[in-house]
Structure formats: C-alpha cells, structure tokens
Amino acid sequence: MEDSRPAILPKLVLFDVYETILDMSDIERRVNTLLDSKRGYTIWFELCMQYTFADNCTVQFHDFQSIASATLRMTAQLLKASITDDEIEGVLELMKHLPVKENVQEGLSGIADQEFRIAALTNSPASLVMHRMDESGLISYFEEVLSAESVRKYKPSIEVYRWAAHKLQAEPAETIMVSGHGWDIAGAKNAGFQTAYIRQSNQMLYPLAPTPDLTCGDIVDLCDQLKNIKLSHLVL
C-alpha cells in the first residue's frame, strides 16, 4: 500500500488572522448597514485585496489601513451610498474588537500541547493584531505576530512568506500556512510552504492553484489532523 504520509513533518504552524482566527461578521454587518447593501462588505473586501495586490505590482506602497479606508470610499461610490470619515473610522476601530472564532482557543491549545511552533502572518498592522490577541488572551500561544507591512508587500506575494520563514528561522517546507483565504493558500504553496485551508462559507479555493495539503472545518479539526500526521511519522 502506498504511504500517504507527508514527506516532511511541519514544525511551524503559521496562521493568517482575519477570518481564520478572528470573526469578521460584526464588520460585515456594519459595512452592509452603512452602505445599505447585502453585498457591501463583499465588494469592499474584494476591492481592498485588489488594491493591495496592485501595490505589490507597482513601485508604490500604502499601509493596509489606508487601503482599507480608500476602498471603502470606492465601494460607497460604486453603490451610490454616502459614508462619512467618522463612519469609516468606526469600521476600522471595530477591527480592534472582533470576536475570536469558535473553537480557536481549544485548537491552539491542542496544537501547542503537541509542541508545534505557532506564529501569525497578517497583512494588517502588527500593532492592531497584537492588541486584539492580547485582549483576547490568545497572544500566549504565538511566538511572534508578523505583518507583511514590514517588507512593504502584501500576501500572497511570495516574498512575504519567504521573509516570514527567514524571520522565524524556519524552513518553508517545514512550515504550514493556515488560512481561510484561497489566495493566501495559493501564495504560501507557491512559496514552498505546506498549507492548511480552513473552510469558509464565503470563501473558496482557487482551482488553478496547487491543492492544499490539509482541508479543515476549523482549528480543532486542524489540531486533530496535525496530531495524526505527527503520529504517522512515529510509525516505522
């Protein structure tokens, strides 16, 4: 029977943050209400990512909060809605107080108990994520919270993942990127990482990208799959 075990046991579990660890539902409701559209948040998120990708391909760089603000204005214009500076600031402020997704703490605890290294890699400012991680009590699970802004690029630029691996003194092949975004999985896989996709009702994998190594319902499921992989490597 063919051995189905991964060739390399991951040592570092590297997490995306927004929509992977933190729940964006509160922001989705706020944006949809402000723009009076059930698709307002979806359009905004797509535009926001589109223009971070545009920055990756040009000689300019804007911080993530500025791109989020500018594209929220663009979304309002597209939907023929009005939005004030205070309302935009309120949406961005909400990023500091998002709830943790269900089962995240249990999953992180289980992964830590298996002695995997744990870190985070986000497109958002590190200070913003650190604030929420500290406030939620999750920060103790993470060696580091890294922001792509440090290299003036955004995921899924391959440079971001390779920089993160170098920063954490980890081999890409021994690092598994965990994300609920198909574009994030595509970027990490093409950077030489192992990948774990957390299924989301409003997200999907890019069918032209390499298939993720793991597909999970949530982080507890990820924990269980990592445990099985680790046990399989102990079998002679």
N, C-alpha and C positions, 0 to 999 in steps of 0.2 A: 504494500500500500504506500502511495506517495506521501512523504512527510509534508504536512501543511503548515508546520510551524514557521513563523517569520525567521528569516535568516539571521537577523540581529535583534537582540533584546533591547528595547528602548531603555535608556537610563534617565532621560529628562522628559517630563511631560510639560509642554509649553501651551498655555491656554490663551485663546482670544478672550475678550472680556464682555463686550456689549452684545447681547442676545445669545451668548454662550454661558456666561456666569450671571450677568445682571439682566433682569427682565425689562424690556423696553415698552411694555404695554401702557404704562402711565403716560409716556411721551407720545405714543401713538394716539391715545385718546385726546390728549391736549392739542396736538397738532391738527387732528381731524376736526376738532371742535372749532379751533381758531380759524381754520380755512373753510369750514362748512362743507367738508368733502370726506367721504369714506375712504378715498384714495389719497388724501393729502399727505399722510405720513409716508406711504409707499413711494409716491412721486418724489417727495423731499429726500428720502433715503437714497433713492437711485441717483438723483442729481448730485447729492453730496458725494457719493462714491465716484460718480463720473468725473467730477472736477478734482478730486484727489488724484485720480488716475491721470487727468490732464496735467496736473503739476508734475507727476512722475515723468512725463514725456517732454517737458519743456524745461527751460533754464530757470523758471520762477519757482518759488516755494511760498506757500501761505500756511500758517498754523491751522490746525484742524478746527478750532472754534470759529475762526474767521470764515473758513469754507462752509461750515455748517450754517452760520448766520447768513452769508451771501446767498446760499442755495435755498434757504427758507424764504428769503425775499423773492427769489426767482419762482419758487413754487406758488407763492401767493399771486404773483403777477400772472403766471400761467393759468391759475384757476380763477382769475379775476376777483380775488379777495384782497382785503386790506389787512395789514399786520403792522403793529407799532414796534418801535425799538424796545419798549418795556415788555411787550409780549414775547419778542424773540429772546430777550434776556431771561425771561421766565422759563422758557423752554430749555435754554442752556443750563440754567440753575438747577432745573429738575434732574439733570444728568448726575448731580452730586448725591441724589437721594433715592436712586432707583432700588427697588426690592431685589433681593437675591432670588434666583430661580429655585424652584422646588428641588429638593434633594442634593443641592450643590454642596452644602457643608458635609453631609453624610458621605458623598462621593469623594470629596477632597480628603476627608479624614481617612477613608479607606485606602486611597492612593498613597497618602503619606505613611500609613502603617506598613505598607509594602516596601517602604524605603526607596520609592522613586523620588527623584528631584522634581520640584514643582516651581514653575515661574510663569509669568504672564507677558504677552506681547500685544500691544494695542496701538491703534492709530491715534487714539486720544492722548491728551497731555498726561504724563505720568502723575503729576500732582493731583489731577482730578480723580484718576483711578485710585491712587493711594489713599486719598481722602475717604472714598466710599469703602474701600477694602478695610481700612482701619475702623471706620464707623460700624461696619457690619461684623467685625471680628474675624474676617477671612484672612487678614494680612499675615497671620502667623503661619499659614500654610505655604507662603511664597518666599522663595529665596530673593527674588527681585521682580519688580514690575517695570518692564521696559516699554518705552514709547518710540514708535517709528520716527517721530519728530526729531529725535536725536541725530538721525542720519539724513534729515531733510528729504525723506522719501516716505511713501506710504505702502503698506501691504496692498496688493500682492506683489510688489516689486521684489524680485529675488534678492536684491542687495539687503533688504530689511531682515529677512530670515537668516541670511548668512552672517550679518552683523550680530544678530541676537545670539546665534550659536557661538560666535567668537567671544562675545561679551561674557557669556556664561561658561566659557571653556568647555564646550560640548561639541561632539562630532554631529553634523547634520543627520547622518544615518542612524545615530543613537538617540535622536530627538524625535518625539512625536508631537505634532502640532494638532491641537484640539480646537475645533471651531464649528459654529453653526452656519457659516457662510461658504457657499461653493467656491467663490473667487479666492477666499483665504486658503481653502484646501488645495486649489489648483496652484496657487503661488508657492505654498510650502512644499508640495510634492515635487514641483519642478526645481526647487532649490535643494533637493536631495533629502528632504525630511520624510519620515513616516508621518502618516496623517490619520486622524480620527474625526469623522463627521458626526456632529450631534444633530439629529433630525429636527427640523423646524417646520411648522405648518405653512409659514410664509416664505420659506427659502427652498432652494433646490441646488443640486449639484450641476456643474457644467458638464454636459455629456461628452465634450471634446477633450476634457482634461483627464489625466490619469485617475484611475479609481482609487478612493481612499483605502487605507489598509484596514480600518475599522469603521463600522457604521453603528451608532449607538442611539438609544432612545433618550438617555440623559447621562449625567455624570456618574450616577451609581452603576448604570449599565457599563459605562466605560471602565469603572473600577473593577467590575467583575470580569470583563474581557481581559484587562491587563493582568489580573490575577491568574487567569487561565493560561495566558501567554507565558507568564513567569514560571508557572508550574511545569508547562510543557518543555521549557528549556532545562529543567532539572532532571527530566527523564532521559536516561542514557539510551 
